[in-house]
Amino acid sequence: EPASGEPELEGAATHPSARAWLVVESEADLSAWLIVRDADAIEVARTGLEALVGEGEPASFPGLTQARGEALASGSRSTAEDEAIEALLATGGARVFAGDLAPGEGWAGGTYSVEAWIGGPPELGEWSLGRADWAVDSPATPEPTPTEEPEALPTAETTDTPTSTPEVSDQPTPSATVTATPTGTPTATPTVTPTATPTIEPEVRSLWVLPDSDPGLPGAQIGPRSAGAASVELWALTTADGPIAAAADLIGPSTEIAGQLKLGPADVQEALEKGLAAGAFSREQAEDLAAEADAGLLYALSGILELKADDPPGLYTLVVHLGTSPKMAATNLGVMSDERPQPSATFEYGALAAYEIDFASVDFGQIQPQALFTVSGDTVFGANDGRPTIRNLGNVPLQVTVTFSPMTNQAATGTLARFRAAFLGEEASLQGDEPYNFTASLPVSGVAALDFGLEAGIVPAGDYHGTLHLTVAEAAGD
């Protein structure tokens, strides 16, 4: 896949033509092309790049070594970056493309923007890898070629020769008729002006969150998972005149940025189906969006973020930033604007009361009459180590309730019904079948010891058995 940090391309100097090189870290079969835009961001040219095949050696790509040397000399590439390219080329982990650029007829002089794009399999989509400025000279005005004035060619009129010589005063004066060859007016060569491609301001047409664990409630409801993370999908349909990229800030219940997400290209038809099923738009709106997709103006984007079981419950907001490349979209992360509202989607992350204990039983050992037996816990979570421990796996504080059933021996000749318990510094004495609610709550991600005790009266010695009920719920008021 494309490298996560999309590099800026080396800028071409002021030349009548330029050569572009593109080195992409990828194992996929790719195609690449360049889009040239003028100062008004209007596309004026598009040209494909040739995929070059090397022989496992960096020097086997003709011309690339010289281009890398020029990039190093100009400071647009560091030595470390060049060494990374060297390693990629040597291991065959890169795709290399090259192509020539030349100004079109009628281009005005100035700075043009050159964007590099790659495309591949459907799951890869199209990506803009960066841009470079290309300075183009104003076209030289040719000096006019002077047109030589043709010489006048006299045409003599023929007259009859008289038989007698007249008087001088009667002698006709010969006249010369000058035939001038007219000078042609030069025909002006028409200037070809590139056809302007209409520019469409990128716009998010629809934005929604999946999955929705409770469609009966307004907005998306995301249920936490005690085992593993909960996946949150963000889908967007955008209009633009070219491939678009997006990134999003995740604003948590505390209104602070809780995470960030990059959105990648998605299948438009799949997005239309999912959005319609989720109620993001009506069927009539879906038909309008499909028409824009047929016109090549609708793009789908999606991304997945994960929320852990202990992430706070409450309302989350995903604020979306658009850009012509993933890098440009990411530059706006963390930037919120009051003047220009940014598209956003919200979802509710549910509360999760979940816990784990590291003991399956409490062993007081052989019971002797009129004695106190205790089992002390610790805060080291270790399965069946004989030291009871509890830990909070959810995202809300927990209240713990303990209940002992009376313990009896096998012969049913003795009963034990006086117990003790301690949790987070709070101690309690309780009778059999009497629940005790500890007032202290176990915080999110907290770990605590559970201590238990048994008071034996005048009973036969031996083994006694009973049941310990441990009830855990979200603490009241949290």
C-alpha positions as CSV (number, residue, x, y, z in Angstrom):
1,E,0.0,0.0,0.0
2,P,1.1,3.6,-0.4
3,A,3.6,4.8,2.3
4,S,1.7,6.5,5.2
5,G,3.7,9.7,4.8
6,E,3.1,11.0,1.3
7,P,6.2,12.8,0.1
8,E,6.4,16.1,-1.7
9,L,7.6,15.6,-5.2
10,E,10.8,17.3,-6.4
11,G,10.0,20.6,-8.1
12,A,11.0,21.1,-11.7
13,A,13.0,24.1,-12.6
14,T,12.0,26.6,-15.3
15,H,12.4,24.5,-18.5
16,P,10.5,24.0,-21.6
17,S,10.0,20.4,-20.6
18,A,10.5,18.2,-17.5
19,R,10.8,14.5,-16.6
20,A,9.0,13.1,-13.6
21,W,10.1,10.2,-11.6
22,L,7.9,8.3,-9.1
23,V,9.1,5.6,-6.7
24,V,6.2,4.0,-4.8
25,E,6.7,1.5,-1.9
26,S,4.2,-1.2,-3.0
27,E,4.0,-4.8,-4.0
28,A,0.7,-4.3,-5.9
29,D,0.4,-3.9,-9.7
30,L,-0.1,-0.2,-10.1
31,S,-0.6,2.4,-12.8
32,A,0.5,6.0,-12.5
33,W,-0.3,9.3,-14.1
34,L,0.3,13.0,-13.7
35,I,-2.4,15.8,-13.6
36,V,-1.3,19.3,-14.4
37,R,-3.3,22.2,-13.1
38,D,-3.0,25.9,-13.8
39,A,-3.0,28.8,-11.2
40,D,-6.8,28.5,-11.0
41,A,-6.6,24.8,-10.2
42,I,-8.1,23.9,-13.6
43,E,-6.8,20.7,-15.1
44,V,-4.9,21.5,-18.4
45,A,-3.1,18.2,-19.0
46,R,-3.1,14.6,-18.0
47,T,-0.4,12.1,-19.0
48,G,0.4,8.5,-18.1
49,L,3.7,7.4,-16.6
50,E,5.6,4.4,-17.9
51,A,6.2,1.6,-15.4
52,L,9.9,0.7,-15.5
53,V,11.3,-2.8,-14.8
54,G,14.7,-3.0,-13.1
55,E,16.9,-6.0,-12.5
56,G,17.1,-5.9,-8.7
57,E,19.8,-3.2,-8.8
58,P,19.1,0.5,-8.3
59,A,21.3,1.4,-11.2
60,S,19.3,-0.7,-13.6
61,F,16.7,2.0,-14.0
62,P,18.0,4.3,-16.7
63,G,18.2,7.9,-15.7
64,L,17.0,7.4,-12.1
65,T,20.5,7.5,-10.6
66,Q,21.0,11.0,-12.2
67,A,17.6,12.2,-11.0
68,R,18.4,11.0,-7.4
69,G,21.7,12.8,-7.6
70,E,20.1,16.0,-8.6
71,A,17.5,15.7,-5.9
72,L,20.3,15.3,-3.3
73,A,22.3,18.2,-4.7
74,S,19.2,20.5,-4.6
75,G,18.4,19.5,-1.0
76,S,14.9,18.3,-1.9
77,R,15.9,14.8,-0.7
78,S,18.0,14.0,2.4
79,T,20.7,11.3,2.4
80,A,18.6,9.2,4.7
81,E,15.6,9.4,2.3
82,D,17.8,8.5,-0.6
83,E,19.2,5.5,1.3
84,A,15.7,4.3,2.0
85,I,14.9,4.6,-1.8
86,E,18.1,2.7,-2.5
87,A,17.1,-0.1,-0.1
88,L,13.6,-0.4,-1.7
89,L,15.0,-0.6,-5.2
90,A,17.5,-3.2,-4.2
91,T,15.0,-5.4,-2.5
92,G,12.4,-5.1,-5.2
93,G,9.9,-3.5,-2.8
94,A,9.2,-0.5,-5.0
95,R,7.4,0.4,-8.3
96,V,9.2,2.9,-10.5
97,F,7.5,5.1,-13.0
98,A,8.8,7.9,-15.3
99,G,7.3,10.2,-17.9
100,D,8.0,13.5,-19.8
101,L,6.1,16.7,-19.5
102,A,6.0,19.6,-22.0
103,P,3.9,22.7,-22.1
104,G,0.9,22.6,-24.3
105,E,0.1,25.0,-27.1
106,G,-1.1,28.3,-25.9
107,W,-0.1,27.8,-22.3
108,A,0.6,31.1,-20.4
109,G,3.9,31.4,-18.6
110,G,3.8,30.9,-14.8
111,T,3.7,28.2,-12.2
112,Y,1.7,25.0,-12.8
113,S,0.9,22.4,-10.2
114,V,1.8,18.8,-11.1
115,E,0.0,16.0,-9.1
116,A,1.1,12.4,-9.1
117,W,-1.6,9.8,-8.9
118,I,-1.5,6.0,-8.7
119,G,-4.2,3.4,-9.1
120,G,-4.4,-0.3,-8.6
121,P,-6.8,-3.1,-7.6
122,P,-10.3,-2.1,-6.4
123,E,-9.3,-2.5,-2.7
124,L,-6.5,0.0,-3.3
125,G,-8.4,2.6,-5.2
126,E,-6.8,5.8,-6.4
127,W,-4.3,7.8,-4.3
128,S,-2.7,11.2,-4.8
129,L,0.9,10.9,-3.6
130,G,1.8,14.6,-3.7
131,R,2.4,17.5,-5.9
132,A,5.2,19.7,-7.2
133,D,5.4,23.2,-8.7
134,W,6.5,23.4,-12.3
135,A,7.6,26.9,-13.5
136,V,7.0,27.4,-17.2
137,D,8.4,30.2,-19.3
138,S,6.2,32.5,-21.2
139,P,6.2,31.5,-24.8
140,A,8.6,33.6,-26.8
141,T,7.0,36.0,-29.4
142,P,8.7,35.3,-32.7
143,E,10.3,38.3,-34.5
144,P,8.2,39.1,-37.7
145,T,9.9,38.2,-41.0
146,P,10.1,41.3,-43.2
147,T,8.3,41.0,-46.5
148,E,10.4,42.3,-49.5
149,E,8.7,44.9,-51.6
150,P,8.7,43.6,-55.2
151,E,10.3,45.7,-57.8
152,A,8.0,47.5,-60.3
153,L,8.2,45.9,-63.7
154,P,7.5,48.6,-66.5
155,T,5.4,47.3,-69.3
156,A,6.0,49.3,-72.5
157,E,3.1,50.1,-74.7
158,T,3.7,49.4,-78.4
159,T,3.0,52.3,-80.8
160,D,3.1,52.4,-84.6
161,T,6.2,54.1,-86.1
162,P,5.2,56.9,-88.3
163,T,6.6,57.3,-91.8
164,S,7.5,60.9,-91.1
165,T,9.2,62.3,-88.1
166,P,6.9,64.7,-86.5
167,E,7.9,67.9,-84.9
168,V,9.4,67.4,-81.5
169,S,6.4,69.0,-79.9
170,D,4.2,66.3,-81.5
171,Q,6.4,63.4,-80.4
172,P,4.4,61.2,-78.1
173,T,6.0,60.6,-74.8
174,P,6.2,56.9,-74.1
175,S,4.5,55.9,-70.8
176,A,5.3,53.0,-68.5
177,T,2.5,51.1,-66.8
178,V,3.7,49.8,-63.4
179,T,2.0,46.6,-62.3
180,A,2.5,46.3,-58.5
181,T,2.4,42.9,-56.8
182,P,0.3,43.4,-53.7
183,T,1.9,42.4,-50.3
184,G,-0.1,39.6,-48.6
185,T,-1.4,40.2,-45.1
186,P,0.2,37.5,-42.9
187,T,-2.4,35.0,-41.6
188,A,-2.4,34.8,-37.8
189,T,-2.0,31.4,-36.2
190,P,-4.8,30.8,-33.8
191,T,-3.9,30.4,-30.1
192,V,-5.2,27.2,-28.6
193,T,-6.7,27.8,-25.2
194,P,-7.0,24.7,-23.0
195,T,-10.6,23.8,-22.3
196,A,-11.3,24.5,-18.6
197,T,-12.4,21.5,-16.6
198,P,-15.2,22.7,-14.3
199,T,-13.9,22.8,-10.7
200,I,-16.3,21.3,-8.1
201,E,-15.7,22.3,-4.5
202,P,-15.4,19.0,-2.5
203,E,-18.4,18.5,-0.4
204,V,-19.6,15.7,2.0
205,R,-23.0,14.7,0.8
206,S,-23.7,12.1,3.4
207,L,-21.9,10.8,6.6
208,W,-22.9,8.0,8.8
209,V,-21.6,5.5,11.5
210,L,-22.0,1.7,11.6
211,P,-22.8,-0.7,13.1
212,D,-25.9,0.5,15.0
213,S,-26.6,-1.9,17.9
214,D,-30.0,-0.4,18.6
215,P,-31.7,1.0,15.5
216,G,-34.8,1.9,17.6
217,L,-32.9,4.9,19.2
218,P,-31.9,8.0,17.3
219,G,-28.3,8.1,16.0
220,A,-25.9,5.2,16.0
221,Q,-25.5,3.1,19.2
222,I,-22.2,1.3,19.6
223,G,-22.0,-1.5,22.2
224,P,-18.7,-2.0,24.0
225,R,-17.2,-5.5,24.1
226,S,-15.6,-6.9,27.2
227,A,-13.4,-9.2,25.2
228,G,-11.6,-7.2,22.5
229,A,-12.3,-3.8,21.0
230,A,-15.5,-2.5,19.4
231,S,-15.2,-1.5,15.7
232,V,-16.7,1.8,14.6
233,E,-17.1,2.3,10.8
234,L,-17.3,5.8,9.4
235,W,-18.7,6.1,5.8
236,A,-18.8,9.2,3.7
237,L,-20.1,10.1,0.2
238,T,-18.4,13.2,-1.3
239,T,-18.7,15.1,-4.5
240,A,-15.5,16.3,-6.2
241,D,-14.0,16.7,-9.7
242,G,-11.3,14.2,-8.8
243,P,-10.3,11.5,-6.3
244,I,-10.6,12.8,-2.7
245,A,-9.2,11.9,0.6
246,A,-10.4,12.5,4.2
247,A,-9.3,12.2,7.8
248,A,-11.3,12.6,11.0
249,D,-10.9,13.8,14.5
250,L,-12.6,11.7,17.2
251,I,-14.0,14.0,19.9
252,G,-14.9,12.2,23.1
253,P,-17.4,12.8,25.8
254,S,-15.0,15.2,27.5
255,T,-15.0,17.3,24.3
256,E,-11.3,16.6,23.9
257,I,-9.7,14.8,20.9
258,A,-9.7,11.1,21.8
259,G,-8.3,9.8,18.5
260,Q,-7.9,10.3,14.8
261,L,-8.9,8.3,11.7
262,K,-7.9,8.2,8.1
263,L,-10.5,7.4,5.5
264,G,-9.6,5.4,2.3
265,P,-11.4,4.9,-1.0
266,A,-14.4,2.6,-0.9
267,D,-16.8,1.2,-3.4
268,V,-19.6,3.7,-4.2
269,Q,-22.3,1.1,-4.8
270,E,-21.5,-0.6,-1.5
271,A,-21.6,2.8,0.2
272,L,-25.0,3.6,-1.3
273,E,-26.4,0.2,-0.2
274,K,-25.1,0.6,3.3
275,G,-26.2,4.2,3.7
276,L,-29.7,3.4,2.5
277,A,-30.0,0.5,4.9
278,A,-28.7,2.7,7.7
279,G,-31.2,5.4,7.0
280,A,-28.5,8.0,6.2
281,F,-30.6,9.1,3.2
282,S,-33.9,8.3,1.5
283,R,-34.4,6.2,-1.6
284,E,-35.0,9.3,-3.7
285,Q,-31.8,10.8,-2.4
286,A,-30.0,7.6,-3.1
287,E,-31.1,7.8,-6.8
288,D,-29.8,11.4,-7.0
289,L,-26.5,10.3,-5.5
290,A,-26.3,7.3,-8.0
291,A,-26.7,9.7,-10.9
292,E,-23.8,11.8,-9.6
293,A,-21.8,8.6,-9.3
294,D,-22.6,7.7,-13.0
295,A,-21.3,11.2,-13.9
296,G,-18.0,10.4,-12.2
297,L,-18.5,13.1,-9.5
298,L,-19.3,11.0,-6.4
299,Y,-16.6,9.3,-4.4
300,A,-17.0,6.9,-1.4
301,L,-14.7,6.9,1.6
302,S,-14.6,4.7,4.7
303,G,-12.5,4.1,7.7
304,I,-12.6,2.0,10.9
305,L,-11.5,2.9,14.4
306,E,-11.6,0.8,17.5
307,L,-12.8,1.7,21.0
308,K,-11.5,-0.3,23.9
309,A,-13.8,-1.7,26.6
310,D,-12.5,0.9,29.1
311,D,-13.0,3.9,26.8
312,P,-15.5,6.3,28.5
313,P,-19.2,5.9,27.6
314,G,-21.1,8.8,26.2
315,L,-21.5,10.8,23.0
316,Y,-18.7,10.8,20.5
317,T,-18.3,13.0,17.4
318,L,-16.3,12.4,14.3
319,V,-15.3,15.7,12.6
320,V,-14.2,15.1,8.9
321,H,-11.5,17.0,7.0
322,L,-11.3,16.7,3.2
323,G,-8.2,17.0,1.0
324,T,-7.0,16.1,-2.5
325,S,-4.5,13.6,-0.9
326,P,-4.3,11.8,2.4
327,K,-1.5,14.0,3.4
328,M,-3.4,17.2,2.7
329,A,-6.5,15.9,4.6
330,A,-4.3,15.0,7.6
331,T,-2.8,18.5,7.8
332,N,-6.2,19.7,9.1
333,L,-6.5,17.2,11.9
334,G,-7.0,18.9,15.3
335,V,-8.0,22.2,13.6
336,M,-11.6,23.2,14.4
337,S,-13.2,26.1,12.6
338,D,-16.2,28.1,13.9
339,E,-16.5,30.2,10.8
340,R,-16.9,27.2,8.5
341,P,-18.8,24.3,10.0
342,Q,-17.2,20.9,9.3
343,P,-19.1,17.8,8.5
344,S,-19.5,15.5,11.4
345,A,-21.3,12.4,12.6
346,T,-22.1,11.3,16.2
347,F,-22.6,8.0,18.0
348,E,-23.3,6.9,21.5
349,Y,-20.9,4.5,23.1
350,G,-22.6,2.4,25.7
351,A,-21.7,1.7,29.4
352,L,-20.1,-1.6,30.2
353,A,-20.0,-3.1,33.6
354,A,-17.5,-6.0,33.3
355,Y,-15.1,-7.6,35.7
356,E,-12.8,-10.6,36.1
357,I,-11.8,-12.6,39.2
358,D,-8.8,-14.9,39.6
359,F,-10.4,-17.5,41.9
360,A,-13.0,-20.2,41.4
361,S,-13.4,-21.1,45.1
362,V,-12.5,-19.9,48.6
363,D,-10.8,-22.6,50.7
364,F,-11.0,-22.1,54.5
365,G,-9.4,-25.5,55.1
366,Q,-10.4,-28.0,57.8
367,I,-12.8,-26.3,60.2
368,Q,-12.2,-26.5,63.9
369,P,-14.8,-25.4,66.4
370,Q,-14.8,-21.9,68.0
371,A,-12.1,-20.5,65.6
372,L,-11.7,-17.8,63.0
373,F,-10.6,-18.8,59.5
374,T,-9.5,-16.2,56.9
375,V,-8.5,-16.1,53.2
376,S,-6.6,-12.8,52.3
377,G,-6.6,-11.4,48.7
378,D,-4.0,-9.4,46.9
379,T,-3.8,-7.0,43.9
380,V,-1.7,-9.4,41.8
381,F,-4.0,-11.0,39.3
382,G,-3.0,-14.7,39.0
383,A,-5.4,-17.5,38.3
384,N,-6.1,-19.8,41.3
385,D,-3.2,-18.5,43.4
386,G,-5.3,-18.7,46.5
387,R,-5.3,-14.9,46.9
388,P,-8.7,-13.5,45.6
389,T,-8.4,-10.5,43.3
390,I,-11.0,-8.6,41.2
391,R,-10.4,-6.2,38.3
392,N,-12.6,-3.8,36.4
393,L,-12.7,-4.6,32.6
394,G,-15.4,-2.1,31.7
395,N,-15.8,1.6,31.4
396,V,-17.8,2.5,34.5
397,P,-17.0,2.1,38.3
398,L,-18.3,-1.1,39.8
399,Q,-20.2,-1.8,43.0
400,V,-19.5,-5.2,44.6
401,T,-22.0,-7.2,46.6
402,V,-21.2,-10.5,48.5
403,T,-23.6,-13.1,49.9
404,F,-22.6,-16.3,51.7
405,S,-25.0,-19.3,51.9
406,P,-24.8,-21.2,55.2
407,M,-22.0,-23.9,55.1
408,T,-22.7,-27.5,56.2
409,N,-20.7,-30.6,56.7
410,Q,-21.3,-33.8,54.8
411,A,-23.2,-35.5,57.6
412,A,-25.4,-32.3,57.9
413,T,-24.6,-32.3,61.7
414,G,-23.0,-28.8,61.7
415,T,-23.8,-25.4,60.1
416,L,-21.7,-22.3,59.7
417,A,-23.5,-19.0,59.2
418,R,-21.2,-16.1,60.4
419,F,-18.9,-14.6,57.8
420,R,-16.7,-11.6,57.2
421,A,-15.6,-9.8,54.0
422,A,-13.4,-6.8,53.2
423,F,-13.0,-4.7,50.0
424,L,-11.1,-1.5,49.4
425,G,-10.6,-0.9,53.1
426,E,-14.2,-1.5,54.0
427,E,-14.9,-4.5,56.4
428,A,-18.2,-6.2,57.0
429,S,-19.7,-8.9,59.2
430,L,-22.7,-10.7,57.8
431,Q,-25.0,-13.7,58.3
432,G,-25.7,-16.5,55.9
433,D,-27.9,-15.5,53.0
434,E,-27.5,-11.9,53.9
435,P,-26.2,-9.7,51.1
436,Y,-23.8,-6.9,51.8
437,N,-23.2,-4.0,49.4
438,F,-19.8,-2.4,49.7
439,T,-20.1,1.4,49.5
440,A,-16.6,1.8,47.9
441,S,-16.6,1.4,44.1
442,L,-13.9,-0.2,42.0
443,P,-12.7,2.5,39.4
444,V,-12.3,1.9,35.7
445,S,-9.2,-0.4,35.1
446,G,-8.9,-0.8,38.9
447,V,-7.6,-3.9,40.6
448,A,-8.5,-4.8,44.3
449,A,-8.1,-7.6,46.8
450,L,-11.1,-9.4,48.3
451,D,-10.7,-10.8,51.8
452,F,-13.0,-13.4,53.3
453,G,-13.5,-14.8,56.8
454,L,-15.5,-17.5,58.6
455,E,-16.4,-17.7,62.3
456,A,-16.9,-21.3,63.5
457,G,-19.0,-21.8,66.6
458,I,-19.5,-25.1,68.5
459,V,-19.6,-27.4,65.5
460,P,-18.1,-30.7,64.6
461,A,-14.6,-30.5,63.1
462,G,-14.2,-31.3,59.4
463,D,-14.9,-30.1,55.8
464,Y,-17.8,-27.7,55.3
465,H,-19.3,-26.6,51.9
466,G,-21.4,-23.6,50.8
467,T,-21.7,-21.0,48.1
468,L,-20.3,-17.5,47.8
469,H,-22.4,-15.2,45.6
470,L,-20.5,-12.3,44.1
471,T,-22.6,-9.7,42.3
472,V,-21.0,-6.8,40.4
473,A,-22.9,-3.9,38.8
474,E,-22.4,-0.3,37.7
475,A,-22.0,1.8,40.8
476,A,-25.0,4.0,41.6
477,G,-24.5,7.6,40.5
478,D,-21.7,6.8,38.1
